[in-house]
Every structure is written in structure tokens, then in C-alpha cells.
């Protein structure tokens, strides 16, 4: 992974040397640094990309994810909704499940559990994270019976799934966000 990271960053740095205003390079750097939890660099590149092209839904959604990961949940959610409004399906997707799933998850992280459940109803096929956000939202709202029913359906469809392993792969700056979700799912 270190070799791949080094190659990717070197290639992007060369591209930025040629054109420092290449918003696509800044977008990709933001994605890379989010996944390696280098939030300072993720913000730098995400903000540059967003400032250069605030209507590219990939940039808007990616910067929204950065904001969500760093605790700026309200603004992050706002940008994810904007990305959905700009392009409901997202590049390469055949339907809106991914974008809506991001919003469901962002609503949950923002503490708006009812809104999370409202958005989940718009999804044809739940993504893993949107399904987990649905279960956690039901739990947070004290809807124990509905939560257990959804949890059972999820586990039937996802044998040998570990909530803890999956959630600990989330790159939140504040790891208590992961812990709270694990607690709500159990």
C-alpha cells in the first residue's frame, strides 16, 4: 500500500507542477489524504478543488465527506445533498443509491436520525453504510423491534459480517463516532 500511495502522490504532484489549477488532481489528492487520515492535506486539496469548481458533484460530495469525517457534519451533509441535486446518479452509477446512501449516512452522523430514515426510504437497494445508518438510527430513536428486524435482514444478506471491523475502517477524526455506531448496532 505504501508503494501505491507513493506512486499515486508522485504522479499527482507532477501533474500539479504542470498545472497547479488542475481541480481534478486536487480532488484526487483530497480522496487519498482522507483515506490515510491526513486531514490537513485533505482539507487543503479538497478546499482548492471546491473553490475552483463548486458545481462538480464529485468534488462537492468528496469535500462534504471530508467535512463529515472531521466533525463539520452539518456543512458536510449540506454538500452531499448539493451533490445529489447536481447529479443524482453520480458518474458511473446506474441509479441514485450511492448518493442517497451517502446522505442517509451523513444524516445519521449529523444526529438527524428521522431524516436519515426518510432518505433511506428513497433508496432502491441499500448500500452497506446506508443500511448500517438505518439500523443505528432506529436504535438511536429507541425503535428496538424495528432495529432488530433490520439487523436480522442485514445479517441474513451479509453472512460473517463484522460490524466492528467494518466501522473501524471508517476514517473519522474523532474515533468515538465509530464507537457510538458500534454500540447502537449491537
ABEGO torsion letter per residue (X at the ends): XAAAAAAAAAAAAAAAAABAABAAAAAAAAAAAAAAGBAAAAAAAAAAAAAABAABAAAAAAAAAAAAAAGBAAAAAAAAAAAAAABAAEBGBABAAAAAAAAAAAAAAAGBAAAAAAAAAABABBBAAAAAAAAAAAAAAGBAAAAAAAAAAAAAABBGBBAAAAAAABABABAAAAAAAAAAAX
